[in-house]
Amino acid sequence: MFVKSLELITTFNPELTPGQLLEVERKMAITKKKAFERWVERALQRRQKLSLRERRRFDRDRFLRGWGEWLALDTTRQALLPLSLALVLAGSAGWWLGSQNFCRKILVAPAVQRPSP
């Protein structure tokens, strides 16, 4: 009667005997078929989501491992060290220059002058 559903049941529960499968089929006929099919659909979607999540985790790990291997190369470190040093020096120089000019007064003419009352 519910051939696809019974195939799924036998796939997930191979230890069921033919008598137990017949009892499951009777219970399926008594209960709502739509609800059972919805449950099967949700179980398949859940399994698909889990496999997709596992695939994404694998891709993310592979991506991070690739970057880690690239950063571990001697050539990469030799190139990044002067670049990072220049970045730190530029930030420090900017901070120092900004702190020197912070306390200076700047005279600015008012944009709008109000007439006195």
N, C-alpha and C positions, 0 to 999 in steps of 0.2 A: 504494500500500500504506500508506504513512505520509503521508497527504495533509496533515494538520496540520503535521507536522514538515517536510515538503518545502516547504510554504508559508512556514514560518518561515525555512528555509534560503534560499529565493529572496528573501525580504524583506531578510535581512541581507547576502546575497551576490547582488545582481542581475546580476553579470557572468558567472555560471555559464551554460554552454551546456547544451542539453538532454542531450547525451551525458554531460557531467559530472554532471548531476542524476541520470541513470540509474545512473551508477557509484556515486553517493552512496546511492541507494536500494538498490542491491545490497549495499553494505557495511552498510547499516542492517539489511537482512534477515539478513545473516550474523552480525553482532554482536547483542548483546542489545537488544531493543527497550525493555525497561524501563529499562535504564541510560541510553539515549539520551533517553527521555522524562523521566527524572529530571534529566538535565543541562539539558534545555530548560526544565523547571520551575524549576530553580535559577537559570538565566539570566534568566527572566522575573521571579522574585522579586528578584534582584539589581537589575534595572532598576527595579522598583517601589520598592525601598528607596532607590535613588539619587534617584528623582523625589520621594519623600517627604522625603528629607534636603534636597534643593534647595528644596522648598516650605517646610520648617521654617526654613531659613536665610533665605529671602525674608521670611517672617513675622517672624523675629527682627530682621532689618535694618529692616523697616518699623516695628516697635515702637520700636527704639532711635532711629530717625530722627524719629519722632513726639515722643519725649521730648526729643530734642535741639532740635527746633524749638520745643517748649514752653519749654524752659529759655532759649532764645535771645531770647525775647520780652522787651521792656523792662519790661512790667508784671510779669512773673514775677520778673525780677531785682529790681525795686523791692520786691516783697513778700517775697522770700526773704532779702534782705540784712538787714533788721531782725530777722527770725526767727533767722537764723544767728548774728547778733551776740548776741541774747538767750540763745541756747543756749550760746555760748562763755562769756558772762559768768556764767551759772548754773553751768556746770561749774567755772569758775575759783573762784567763791565757795564752792562745795561743797568743792573741794579745799583751799582756804585754811582754811575752818572745820574740816574734818576734821583738818588738820595741827595746828591750835591745840588741839584736844581730845585729841590722841593721847597726850600725855605725862601727863595727869592721872590720879591714882590714884583708883580707885573702891573703896570699902570694901563688901564683900559678905560677909554672914554665911554660914558654910559650910552647905550643904544637909543634910549628914548628919554627925552627930558620933559618933565612935567612942568606946566606953568604954575607959579606959586599962587596960592589963593588969596 
